[in-house]
């Protein structure tokens, strides 16, 4: 799954950053539909310097690539 993300990033000329990779992994492994705040709490232990703004930007980029989508609940 993460390899597919790397390919999509290359095609879109988008950098495959460690932050995007981790955020995508957390979303893929989720049993729920995590909010950006929940994703932030889940990645924070692994990347303590990550900001909530980065989560939002990464999720927007992942949505643009078509690998995640926003769900209103």
Backbone torsions as a table, in degrees:
resi	resn	phi	psi	omega
1	UNK	NA	-43.1	-179.5
2	UNK	-69.4	-28.5	176.9
3	UNK	-66.4	-38.4	177.7
4	UNK	-62.7	-36.6	177.4
5	UNK	-64.8	-42.3	179.7
6	UNK	-61.0	-41.0	179.2
7	UNK	-64.5	-46.2	179.7
8	UNK	-62.3	-38.2	177.1
9	UNK	-62.7	-44.5	179.7
10	UNK	-61.7	-45.4	-179.4
11	UNK	-60.8	-39.8	-179.1
12	UNK	-83.7	1.9	-176.9
13	UNK	56.3	41.6	-179.9
14	UNK	-113.4	137.5	179.0
15	UNK	-67.5	138.4	174.6
16	UNK	-94.2	90.5	-175.4
17	UNK	-85.9	156.9	175.3
18	UNK	-58.6	-33.7	179.3
19	UNK	-65.1	-47.9	179.2
20	UNK	-61.9	-42.5	179.8
21	UNK	-59.3	-47.8	-178.4
22	UNK	-66.5	-43.6	-179.9
23	UNK	-62.5	-43.8	177.9
24	UNK	-61.8	-43.0	179.3
25	UNK	-60.7	-44.2	179.9
26	UNK	-62.9	-42.5	179.5
27	UNK	-66.2	-42.6	179.4
28	UNK	-61.2	-39.1	-175.9
29	UNK	-82.7	-7.1	-176.7
30	UNK	-71.9	138.2	174.4
31	UNK	-88.6	-4.7	-178.2
32	UNK	-123.1	-170.3	174.6
33	UNK	-107.5	86.7	-171.7
34	UNK	-69.8	138.8	173.4
35	UNK	-74.6	164.9	175.9
36	UNK	-56.2	-35.7	179.3
37	UNK	-66.0	-38.7	177.7
38	UNK	-67.3	-42.5	176.6
39	UNK	-59.2	-43.5	178.9
40	UNK	-56.9	-47.5	-179.8
41	UNK	-63.4	-34.2	-177.8
42	UNK	-77.1	-29.9	-179.8
43	UNK	-91.2	-20.3	-175.6
44	UNK	-54.2	-43.2	179.4
45	UNK	-61.4	-31.0	-178.2
46	UNK	-87.7	-28.3	178.8
47	UNK	-136.1	79.9	-174.7
48	UNK	-61.8	-20.4	-178.0
49	UNK	-87.5	-4.9	-179.0
50	UNK	-68.6	137.7	179.2
51	UNK	-103.9	162.0	177.0
52	UNK	-62.6	-34.9	177.5
53	UNK	-61.1	-37.9	177.7
54	UNK	-64.6	-38.6	177.7
55	UNK	-60.2	-49.0	-179.8
56	UNK	-60.6	-44.4	-179.9
57	UNK	-64.5	-42.2	179.6
58	UNK	-65.9	-42.1	178.3
59	UNK	-64.1	-39.1	175.4
60	UNK	-61.1	-43.5	179.5
61	UNK	-64.8	-41.7	179.4
62	UNK	-66.8	-35.1	176.3
63	UNK	-67.8	-40.4	177.9
64	UNK	-60.7	-35.0	177.9
65	UNK	-76.0	-15.0	179.7
66	UNK	85.2	17.4	-178.4
67	UNK	-99.6	-14.9	171.8
68	UNK	-137.4	162.9	173.8
69	UNK	-142.9	151.9	179.8
70	UNK	-77.0	135.0	177.7
71	UNK	-122.3	125.5	176.4
72	UNK	-89.8	125.1	178.8
73	UNK	-123.7	NA	NA
